[in-house]
Amino acid sequence: INLSAKLDLLDDILFPWNGILLKGDYENSSVEWGSSLNYHLYRGMGDIYYTRKRNTYRLMGYYHQGLNDLPAQHTIISDGSQQFAGLKEFQLQGNTLFFSRIEYRYKHKKDIFAHIIINWLTTAKSDNSNIYAGNICTGGVGITLISPLGPIKMIWSRGPENIYTNTNWHNLFHFSAGYKF
């Protein structure tokens, strides 16, 4: 069983200026109903944008919790530094995840924007329920250029190589170009 709800009041899907996006999901797989897997997954996400003159503020939060035999593909956030500055793709994972993002965007010219990003991992519980992580703050800075081929974004960020050990930190450079499909 999968129940989903979505409220999308963003003014632009590619480069939002104002609005709110809320998503909620519940997934239940039970052997009693003929499934080979037995798990529950709760997931929620909120994203708010507010622009005043040349300044855009973004506040985003994400939470998911899986119970029982949750498959590994449901525990991974694949977007990496696009969702959480400082982390590589597939690095943000766990049966329980709760993090937030604050972003400030400044419009330098009509097609050039500067970003400052701060992420805070409040809590993460790995697939092995004995390993926890929490209270990790990462950040990044970057620039976005609006081109006829779509936005070109370059972000430099710093974060741990592994959220569960939180010992070695590294620098990451994220580059994306074109429209999201």
Beta strands, then each sheet from edge to edge (+ up, - down):
strand 1: 2-8
strand 2: 19-29
strand 3: 39-52
strand 4: 55-68
strand 5: 76-77
strand 6: 92-93
strand 7: 96-109
strand 8: 112-125
strand 9: 132-147
strand 10: 150-160
strand 11: 169-177
sheet 1: 1+ 2- 3+ 4- 7+ 8- 9+ 10- 11+
sheet 2: 5+ 6-
end
